């Protein structure tokens, strides 16, 4: 699974996206692939326990 965050775009890049959106009558979302966190075994266990408790999948990445 790849979990992405919204991309930080320059004003010029935003205008390019808006132009294509307008031409094609669509909405585009810009994402960046994050850097995944290197977790210690204890931290990974905490996250796995939380996943089990919540019934969800969680992804840890650097901020």
N, C-alpha and C positions, 0 to 999 in steps of 0.2 A: 504494500500500500504506500502511496506517495501522498504526503500531506503538504499542501503548499499554502503560503500566505500571500496576501495581496502584494503586488509589485509596487515599488516606489518609482514612479515615472516622472520624467522632466515635463515641463510645460509643453515643450515641443512634441514629445512623444504622446502626450495626452491628446493634442490636437490631431496627430496622425491617426490615433485610434478613433477619435470622434468623426473624422472624415470618412473612414471606412464604415463605421457604424451607420452614418447617414446615407452613404451610397448604397449599402446593402440592406438597410432597414432592419438592423440587428443590434443586439447588445453584446459587447465583448467584456470579459473580465480578464485582467492581467495578473498572473500569479508568478511568484518566484519559488523555486525549490529551496527548502530550508536546509541548514546544516544540522544533521541529526546529532543528538547529544550522546556522548560516550558515557554510559552510566556505570557506576560501581555495582557490584553484585547485590549489595544490600538495597540500594536505591531501586534497582530493577525489580527485586522481589516486592518492594512496597508498591510499585506501580502495577505489577501483575496481580497482587492481592486486591488492589483497588479496582482493577478491571473486572476481576471475578465478582467482587461485591456489587459493582454497578451494572454488570452485564454489558460492558462496552469495551471497545478497543481504544487504547490511548497511544499517542505518539509523542515522544519527547524530542524537542529540538532546541538548539541554542537560540538565545534572543539577542 
